Amino acid sequence: MPDMSVLILGGDGYLGWPTAMYFSRRGRAVTVVDNYFRRNASIELDSESLIPTANLLQRAKRWEETTGKRINVFIGDIVQYEFLLSVVHESRPDTIIHYAEQPSAPYSMLNREKAAFTIRNNLISTLNIIYAVKEAAPGSHIVKLGTMGEYGTPDIDIEEGWLEIEYKGRKGKFLFPREASSLYHTTKIQDTDLLWFYVRTWGLRVTDLMQGPVYGISTDEADIHDDLKPNFHYDEIFGTVLNRFIVQAIAGYPLTVYGKGGQKRGYINLKDTLQCVYLSSINPPDCGELRIFNQVTEVFSVNDLAGKVQHVGKELGYDVHIHNIENPRKEKEDHYYNPKYTGLAELGLAPHYLTDEVLTGMFNVIKPYQHRINRDAIFRGVKW
Ligand SMILES: NC(=O)c1ccc[n+]([C@@H]2O[C@H](COP(=O)([O-])OP(=O)(O)OC[C@H]3O[C@@H](n4cnc5c(N)ncnc54)[C@H](O)[C@@H]3O)[C@@H](O)[C@H]2O)c1
C-alpha cells in the first residue's frame, strides 16, 4: 500500500509524532495536525517536557533532511470543524488516527474549567472526525485511541471490548461494561459510545484501541536525531507512571507509590504502540464494524513497577527509595485484574517486554537531561 494516505490528529504528541515517523518510514503519505494544546498546558502548569522538543514544523523539517521523506503539517484545532474538514479534503486519508484529545486524568480533575475543556475537546473532536469522514472521506478507517481505564477494575475477566450475555434464556452481545475512575476516562467511554452509534447508523469503519499506560522514549526513528524525540513528561499531570518513576529515581526523589500500590494495569512500550496502530491500519475492519482491541502487552501492579525501577536504579548506582503516600485518587488498591489481549497479537504484534535492559536504556536516555528536572512538578497531589 505505498500510496496509502494517513492523517494523524494530535501529531505533535507523545504518541503522535513517533507514529508519524513510523508510517512515513514505511512509505505512507503522512499528514499531521496539532494545535499545541499539550505544549501550552505544560507551560501553564510549569511541567514542560524533560527533553526540549522541537516544534512540529522543525521536526518535520529535520525528518525530511535526515530521511528525504516529507510529513505534511497543519497547525490548528480539530474542534473547529471547518479547519478539520479542509485538512481531510486536502489529505484524502485512507486512515485517520485520532490521538488529539486531552489525555490526562489529573488535568480533567483539576477544576470545573479543565473538566469542561476535557469534555468539549474530547467529544467534539471525535464528533467532528465522524462528520468529516462522512462528508469528505467516506469509507476511510478511523483508528481511535481509547484506554483500558474505560473498563475500570471489575471483579471479572476483561474481554476485548465486547461481552456476550445470556439473560433469562436469551443471548446478546454488548459493549463490555465500563466504569471509569476519572472524568478523562469517562470522556473515553463517551467517545466509544459516539463511535458505536455512528458505526450502527452510518456504517463507519472504526478501530477503538483500549490502550494501557505507555512507557519509553526510544523508537527506531526517534533515535535518529535529538530533534526527533517524543515529548517526555514526568510530572504528575502529564507523565505516565513508569516514565515518572525513572525520572524520580534519577532525581533522588522517592518513588511516589499511591496508597498500597496494589493497583494493577496493563502496560505497553511506546515501540509497541506504533506496531499496534500500524497493524490496525493495514488490517482495517469492514464498514459498519466497531472493532475493539485491548492494547497492552503485560500486567503489573504499581509496586511491581517501583520494585523494578529500584532494582535497576541500584545496579546503576542510584540510591532509590520507595515511598507509599496517601492515595490522592479514588481507586481500588488491591483488586482482581485479568484483561484479555490477544487481538493485536493475532494481527502480528511482536511485543517489547519490560526487561532490565529496557529500563537501563531509559535511564541512559534520560540521564543527560537530569539538570532539567523540576522537582516541584513531580507531585502536587491533585485529589479526587
Ligand atoms: N500516553 C499514554 O499512556 C496513553 C494511554 C492510553 C491512551 N492514550 C491516548 O492516546 C492519545 C495520545 O496520547 P499522548 O500520550 O500522545 O498525549 P499527548 O498530549 O502527548 O498528545 C495528544 C496531542 O493532541 C493534541 N491535541 C489535543 N487536542 C487537540 C485539538 N482539539 N486539536 C488538535 N490537536 C489537539 C495535543 O496538543 C497533543 O500534542 C490520547 O487520546 C490519549 O488519551 C494515551
The ligand as a Gaussian input file, in Angstrom:
#p B3LYP/6-31G(d) Opt

LIG

0 1
 N        0.235000       8.002000      26.641000
 C       -0.478000       7.041000      27.209000
 O       -0.007000       6.352000      28.119000
 C       -1.875000       6.764000      26.740000
 C       -2.549000       5.635000      27.267000
 C       -3.840000       5.374000      26.834000
 C       -4.456000       6.197000      25.908000
 N       -3.780000       7.298000      25.430000
 C       -4.459000       8.153000      24.449000
 O       -3.632000       8.315000      23.323000
 C       -3.798000       9.619000      22.765000
 C       -2.455000      10.299000      22.645000
 O       -1.869000      10.390000      23.934000
 P       -0.467000      11.083000      24.171000
 O        0.124000      10.468000      25.382000
 O        0.297000      11.101000      22.893000
 O       -0.934000      12.556000      24.552000
 P       -0.323000      13.950000      24.046000
 O       -0.994000      15.013000      24.849000
 O        1.164000      13.920000      24.070000
 O       -0.813000      14.015000      22.536000
 C       -2.073000      14.487000      22.146000
 C       -1.831000      15.605000      21.158000
 O       -3.101000      16.065000      20.677000
 C       -3.070000      17.468000      20.595000
 N       -4.464000      17.936000      20.687000
 C       -5.314000      17.851000      21.742000
 N       -6.496000      18.400000      21.439000
 C       -6.399000      18.842000      20.154000
 C       -7.302000      19.505000      19.285000
 N       -8.538000      19.855000      19.679000
 N       -6.891000      19.820000      18.026000
 C       -5.625000      19.488000      17.606000
 N       -4.733000      18.865000      18.407000
 C       -5.121000      18.546000      19.672000
 C       -2.193000      17.911000      21.758000
 O       -1.648000      19.193000      21.568000
 C       -1.144000      16.811000      21.796000
 O        0.012000      17.151000      21.053000
 C       -4.783000      10.345000      23.675000
 O       -6.066000      10.263000      23.131000
 C       -4.714000       9.554000      24.956000
 O       -5.911000       9.645000      25.685000
 C       -2.514000       7.591000      25.830000

